Amino acid sequence: FNVRGTRMFEKCGWFFNCLNGNLYSGPPSSFSNKSYHNSRVNVGEYVEVVVDRTAKTIAFSVNGKGGSNPLYHNVFNDGDDLRACVILSWKHDSVG
């Protein structure tokens, strides 16, 4: 998402783009269009976010594959609030 011309997905947070399967994040990982899933997430497929508060990692899985490999490390501190955010791109996209 953009705010007044600033690409916020490169400034803060940890993102998985369902349109192309790539990763984006702010520092310290600073992923910008990093290849991960190699294709868009299609109708009927699902994405799971795996947060390990003890290890301080975040992983994503698509249809149950890939969640065992954390993609983001040391991403938050004890006591930090994490808030999920979903940006829907197409008319019939949904969150379940």
N, C-alpha and C positions, 0 to 999 in steps of 0.2 A: 504494500500500500504506500501511497505517496502523500505527503503533507507539504503543501506549498513548494513542490518541486524536490523535496528531500525523500529519497527512497528509504523509508523507515525500516524496511525489512533487512537493511544492511547496517542499521544503527543499533537495534535492540531486538531481543527475542530470538527464538529458534523456530525455523519454519520448514515445512515440507510442502512443496508446490505440487498439487494434484494434477495440474495441467501438463507438467513435463516430468514429474518425478524427481526434481532437483531440490537441493537444500539451500537455504539462505539463513544468515544469522548476523548479528552484530558481534562486536568483540567479546571474548578473545578468539572465538573460532573464525569469525569473519568469512563465512562461506558466502559466495555470490555465484549462484547458478552452478553449484557443485553437483556433478552427476551422482545419482544414488539408485533410483529405481529404473531408470532408462526408458520409461514410457509413462504416458498419462494413466491416471487411475480411471478405469471405465465404470460404467453403470453396473451396479451389483457388486463391485469390489469394495473393500473396506480398508481403512487406515486406522491403526491403533498407535497411540502414544504410550510409551513405556517410560515412566519416571521412577528412578531409583533414588530416593532421598538420602539413603545411607551412603551410596557411592557418588552421589551428586551428578548423575548422568541422565541424559534423555536419549531415547531411541525411538525409531518409528518402524512399524512393520506394515507390509501390504499383504492382505490376505493371509496373515499369520506368518509371513516370511520376513526375516531380517531384524526382528526386534531384539534378538539376543546380542547384537553388536551395538553398543552405545556409540552414537554419532557425536554427541556433545559431552564433554567432560568438565568437571568443576564449574558447573554452570550457575549454581546458586549457593547461598549460605544457609546454615541452620536457621530456621525461623522465617525465611523468605516466603512470601506468598507467591504462588504460581497461578496464573489465570489462563485458561484455554481461550483461544481465539480461532474462529473459523471464518474464512472469507469465501463465500459462494460465488462461483463465476458464471454458471449457466442457469437458465430459467428453472429447470427442474432439479437442481442440486438439492441435497438434503443432508441433515445431520441426524444420526440415529443413536 
